[in-house]
């Protein structure tokens, strides 16, 4: 009995350790933006906005902006080809390891052929590690800030992309940003990728009004209106983007605002068979599907069956990108940014112009 209790306690301790370890290393992956966005914080209660859209087969206008940003992911630099109308590159890949240490900083020389500005982007996509790294007064936070300032010397600017800041760490996040701003020398741009908002939120860790005075630009991630775990829908509908842009222009202002646009699409299926099953459910499944071919692999029973799946896919083409860009232009947006190069239709570059 004594040994059983001891073993149970040891198993529980190991389980807790594994859970914490898995949580901490979430930051080591690079998921699509954002895997679980806070779309509830975008107001959808207003009347549906009606848009006067051009015919799908009409000639599309050339949209011009003072700044056109695009993200490049380390290892996929070939997506950045010569002659694209891009003013700024967000070089994506720097992140934090399980100890809060900055790792995977890409080399600026990998983009030596690009003559515009290149910004080092650092991301962290896990709540536990973000909380750990932002803790005021900790040696880990101090070391992270020092490393970021050192690595940014090789770039034109630094962008913070912390999309999983815990609700209680809002002040820690803002003070972290202030410390970085104070440490950057004159001429280095300081930017942030911020979640989409269409209204003021109480105790919002990404409060536009608090972030604005600290940074040179705020890239508003106006995408993932619908995401992998939501009902099917547009990544960024015009109504959603219009509300986010209107609020962003009012609170951030044209001078510091970059409206983010998606290049990617997303598919939803009406059936996902991936799940754990209890024995009685498996028995029922065998009867329902009339399964007769049950074989064994090293003694373990296994069988196959086919389920028809209906898939709905929303994506971006040159028309949808064009009408969204023209809408932003008509609203007074002066800068846009794309997530990310390599995911787009090449035709989009024919309807874009960088203002001199």
matplotlib code that plots the C-alpha trace (Angstrom):
import matplotlib.pyplot as plt

x = [0.0, 2.8, 4.6, 1.4, 0.7, 4.3, 4.1, 0.8, 2.4, 5.4, 3.1, 1.1, 4.3, 5.6, 2.3, 2.3, 5.9, 5.0, 2.0, 4.0, 6.8, 4.4, 2.7, 6.1, 7.2, 4.2, 6.3, 8.6, 6.0, 4.9, 1.1, -1.0, -2.1, -4.0, -5.1, -7.6, -8.3, -10.4, -13.1, -15.6, -13.8, -14.8, -18.3, -20.7, -23.9, -24.1, -26.3, -24.8, -22.7, -23.6, -20.8, -21.0, -18.7, -17.4, -18.3, -16.0, -14.9, -14.2, -10.7, -9.3, -7.8, -4.2, -4.1, -1.3, -0.1, 2.7, 4.0, 3.4, 4.6, 5.0, 6.2, 8.9, 9.4, 12.9, 13.7, 11.3, 13.2, 12.8, 9.2, 10.6, 11.3, 12.9, 10.7, 7.8, 6.2, 7.2, 8.6, 9.1, 9.7, 8.9, 11.4, 9.6, 11.3, 12.8, 11.2, 11.7, 12.8, 11.4, 13.7, 12.6, 15.8, 15.8, 16.5, 16.2, 17.1, 17.4, 20.4, 19.7, 22.1, 19.6, 17.6, 20.6, 19.0, 16.1, 16.7, 13.8, 13.6, 13.8, 12.4, 13.2, 10.0, 9.9, 6.9, 5.7, 2.6, 2.0, 0.4, 2.7, 5.9, 4.7, 3.8, 7.2, 9.1, 7.3, 7.6, 8.8, 12.2, 13.1, 16.6, 14.9, 13.0, 16.2, 18.2, 15.5, 15.4, 19.2, 19.2, 16.5, 18.3, 21.6, 20.1, 18.1, 21.4, 21.5, 18.0, 16.1, 13.6, 12.1, 8.5, 6.9, 4.3, 3.2, -0.4, -0.8, -0.4, -2.4, -5.2, -3.5, -0.2, -1.3, 0.8, 3.8, 3.4, 3.2, 6.2, 8.2, 7.4, 8.5, 11.8, 12.5, 11.5, 13.9, 16.7, 16.4, 18.7, 17.2, 16.4, 15.4, 11.7, 9.7, 6.5, 3.9, 1.5, -1.8, -5.0, -8.1, -10.4, -13.5, -14.2, -12.7, -12.4, -12.1, -8.7, -7.5, -3.8, -3.6, -5.2, -4.5, -4.4, -1.8, 0.4, 0.3, 2.6, 5.3, 5.6, 6.2, 3.7, 0.9, 0.1, -3.5, -4.1, -7.5, -7.8, -8.9, -12.4, -13.2, -10.5, -9.9, -12.2, -15.0, -17.9, -16.9, -16.6, -14.4, -10.9, -11.6, -15.0, -15.3, -17.8, -15.3, -12.4, -14.4, -15.3, -11.7, -10.3, -12.7, -11.9, -8.1, -8.0, -9.9, -7.8, -4.4, -4.5, -3.3, 0.4, 1.0, -1.5, -0.8, -3.8, -3.0, -4.4, -4.4, -3.0, -4.1, -7.4, -8.9, -11.1, -13.7, -15.1, -18.5, -17.0, -13.7, -13.3, -10.1, -11.1, -10.7, -13.3, -14.5, -15.0, -18.8, -18.7, -16.3, -18.6, -21.5, -19.4, -18.5, -22.2, -23.3, -20.6, -20.9, -17.2, -16.0, -12.3, -10.8, -7.1, -4.3, -1.0, 1.3, -1.8, -3.6, -7.0, -7.4, -9.9, -10.5, -13.7, -14.5, -16.7, -17.7, -16.8, -18.3, -15.6, -16.1, -13.1, -12.7, -9.7, -8.3, -7.9, -6.9, -10.5, -11.1, -7.7, -8.3, -11.8, -10.5, -7.4, -9.6, -12.0, -9.0, -7.8, -11.1, -11.2, -7.9, -5.6, -2.0, -0.2, -1.0, 0.8, 0.4, 0.7, 2.7, 4.8, 4.6, 0.9, -0.5, -1.8, 1.0, -1.7, -2.0, 1.2, -0.3, -2.8, -0.4, 1.8, 4.1, 3.8, 7.1]
y = [0.0, 2.4, 1.6, 2.1, 5.5, 6.5, 5.3, 7.2, 10.4, 10.0, 9.4, 12.5, 14.6, 13.3, 14.1, 17.6, 18.1, 16.8, 19.1, 22.1, 21.2, 20.8, 24.1, 25.9, 24.7, 25.9, 28.9, 26.8, 26.3, 28.7, 28.2, 30.2, 33.5, 33.1, 29.6, 30.8, 34.5, 36.6, 37.3, 37.9, 41.2, 42.4, 44.0, 42.1, 43.6, 46.5, 46.3, 44.4, 46.7, 46.8, 47.1, 48.2, 45.7, 45.8, 42.9, 39.9, 40.1, 43.8, 45.2, 45.7, 49.0, 49.4, 50.1, 52.3, 52.7, 54.6, 51.5, 47.9, 45.3, 41.6, 38.8, 36.3, 33.1, 32.0, 29.1, 30.3, 33.4, 32.3, 33.6, 37.2, 37.8, 40.9, 43.8, 43.3, 46.6, 46.1, 48.7, 46.6, 43.0, 41.4, 38.6, 35.9, 33.2, 34.5, 32.9, 31.8, 28.5, 26.8, 29.0, 32.3, 32.5, 34.2, 31.6, 31.1, 34.7, 34.7, 36.3, 39.6, 38.7, 36.1, 39.0, 41.0, 41.5, 43.3, 47.1, 48.1, 47.9, 44.5, 44.1, 41.3, 39.7, 37.8, 35.7, 33.7, 31.6, 30.1, 31.7, 30.0, 31.0, 34.5, 35.0, 33.6, 35.9, 39.1, 38.7, 42.1, 42.0, 38.6, 37.8, 36.0, 39.2, 41.3, 38.8, 38.7, 42.5, 42.6, 39.9, 41.6, 44.9, 43.2, 41.2, 44.2, 46.0, 44.0, 45.0, 48.2, 47.6, 45.2, 43.9, 42.2, 39.5, 38.2, 36.9, 35.0, 37.5, 36.3, 38.6, 39.5, 40.4, 43.5, 45.9, 43.6, 43.6, 47.3, 47.9, 45.3, 47.2, 50.5, 49.0, 47.9, 51.3, 53.0, 50.7, 51.0, 53.7, 56.6, 55.5, 51.9, 51.3, 49.7, 48.0, 45.5, 43.0, 43.6, 41.6, 43.0, 45.2, 47.2, 48.7, 49.5, 46.5, 46.7, 45.6, 44.7, 43.6, 44.8, 48.2, 50.3, 53.5, 52.2, 50.6, 53.6, 56.0, 53.3, 52.2, 53.6, 51.3, 48.9, 46.2, 45.2, 41.5, 41.9, 38.2, 34.9, 36.2, 32.5, 30.0, 26.3, 25.7, 28.1, 27.6, 28.0, 31.5, 34.1, 34.6, 38.3, 39.5, 43.0, 43.9, 42.6, 44.4, 47.7, 47.7, 47.0, 49.6, 52.3, 51.7, 51.5, 54.7, 56.5, 55.3, 54.6, 57.1, 56.8, 57.7, 54.6, 52.1, 49.1, 47.1, 43.4, 41.2, 37.4, 35.6, 32.1, 30.2, 27.7, 24.6, 23.1, 19.6, 18.5, 15.4, 14.8, 11.1, 11.8, 11.1, 8.6, 5.9, 3.6, -0.1, 0.0, 2.8, 0.8, -2.2, 0.0, 1.4, -2.1, -3.0, 0.3, 0.2, -3.6, -4.0, -7.6, -7.1, -6.8, -7.7, -7.6, -5.7, -7.3, -8.5, -5.2, -5.2, -2.6, -2.0, 0.6, 2.3, 5.3, 8.3, 10.8, 14.4, 17.6, 20.4, 24.1, 26.3, 30.1, 31.6, 34.9, 35.6, 38.7, 40.0, 39.6, 41.2, 44.0, 45.0, 44.9, 47.0, 49.5, 49.7, 50.4, 53.1, 54.8, 54.8, 56.6, 53.7, 54.5, 51.2, 47.5, 44.3, 40.7, 37.4, 35.9, 35.8, 32.4, 32.0, 34.5, 34.4, 36.1, 38.2, 40.4, 42.1, 43.4, 45.4, 46.9, 50.0, 51.5, 55.2, 57.1]
z = [0.0, 0.9, -2.3, -4.4, -2.9, -3.5, -7.1, -7.6, -6.2, -8.5, -11.5, -10.7, -10.4, -13.7, -15.3, -14.0, -15.2, -18.7, -18.9, -17.9, -20.3, -23.2, -22.4, -22.2, -25.6, -27.4, -28.4, -30.4, -33.2, -35.8, -36.3, -38.7, -37.2, -34.8, -33.9, -31.3, -32.1, -29.8, -32.4, -29.6, -29.0, -32.5, -32.4, -34.7, -33.3, -35.8, -38.9, -41.8, -44.0, -47.7, -50.2, -53.8, -55.3, -58.9, -61.2, -60.7, -64.4, -64.3, -64.7, -61.2, -60.1, -59.0, -55.2, -54.0, -50.5, -48.8, -47.1, -48.0, -45.5, -45.9, -43.7, -44.7, -42.7, -42.1, -44.4, -47.1, -48.2, -51.9, -51.6, -51.7, -55.3, -56.9, -58.0, -55.6, -54.5, -50.8, -48.5, -45.3, -44.5, -41.2, -40.9, -38.9, -36.9, -33.6, -30.6, -27.0, -25.7, -22.6, -20.4, -22.0, -24.0, -27.4, -30.2, -33.9, -34.9, -38.7, -40.4, -42.0, -44.7, -46.0, -47.4, -48.7, -52.1, -50.6, -50.5, -48.2, -44.4, -42.7, -39.2, -36.8, -35.6, -32.3, -31.5, -28.5, -28.9, -25.4, -22.3, -19.7, -21.4, -22.2, -18.5, -17.5, -19.9, -19.0, -15.2, -14.0, -12.2, -13.4, -14.7, -17.7, -18.7, -18.4, -20.5, -23.1, -23.5, -23.7, -26.4, -28.4, -28.3, -29.4, -32.2, -33.5, -34.3, -37.5, -38.5, -39.3, -36.6, -34.1, -34.0, -31.0, -31.9, -28.5, -29.2, -26.0, -23.2, -20.1, -19.1, -15.8, -17.4, -19.3, -17.2, -17.4, -21.2, -21.5, -19.2, -21.3, -24.4, -22.7, -21.7, -25.3, -26.7, -24.3, -25.2, -29.0, -30.5, -32.6, -36.1, -35.2, -35.8, -33.0, -34.1, -32.8, -34.3, -32.5, -32.4, -34.2, -32.2, -33.2, -29.8, -26.4, -24.2, -20.4, -19.1, -22.7, -22.7, -26.3, -25.6, -28.7, -26.7, -24.3, -27.1, -29.5, -27.6, -27.3, -30.9, -34.4, -36.1, -35.1, -37.5, -36.9, -37.7, -39.4, -40.2, -38.7, -38.2, -38.5, -37.5, -37.3, -34.3, -35.4, -37.8, -41.4, -42.7, -44.3, -42.9, -43.1, -44.4, -45.7, -42.9, -40.3, -41.9, -42.2, -38.5, -37.5, -39.8, -38.7, -35.0, -35.8, -37.8, -35.0, -32.1, -33.7, -36.5, -40.1, -39.3, -37.2, -38.6, -40.8, -41.8, -42.0, -44.8, -45.2, -48.2, -46.9, -46.9, -44.6, -45.0, -42.7, -42.9, -41.5, -39.9, -38.0, -36.9, -34.8, -31.2, -28.4, -28.2, -25.4, -26.1, -26.2, -28.8, -30.9, -30.7, -31.9, -34.7, -35.9, -36.1, -37.7, -40.3, -40.8, -40.2, -40.9, -41.8, -38.3, -38.4, -35.8, -35.8, -33.2, -31.3, -31.4, -33.3, -36.1, -38.9, -41.6, -42.8, -45.1, -44.1, -46.7, -45.7, -47.0, -47.1, -47.3, -48.1, -47.9, -49.5, -51.0, -54.7, -56.5, -56.6, -52.9, -52.0, -54.4, -53.1, -49.5, -50.4, -52.2, -49.2, -46.9, -49.4, -49.5, -45.7, -45.5, -44.6, -45.7, -45.1, -45.4, -44.5, -45.7, -43.8, -45.5, -48.7, -50.5, -49.8, -52.3, -55.8, -58.0, -59.6, -56.5, -57.3, -60.6, -58.7, -56.1, -56.2, -53.7, -53.5, -53.9]

ax = plt.figure().add_subplot(projection="3d")
ax.plot(x, y, z, "-o")
ax.set_aspect("equal")
plt.show()
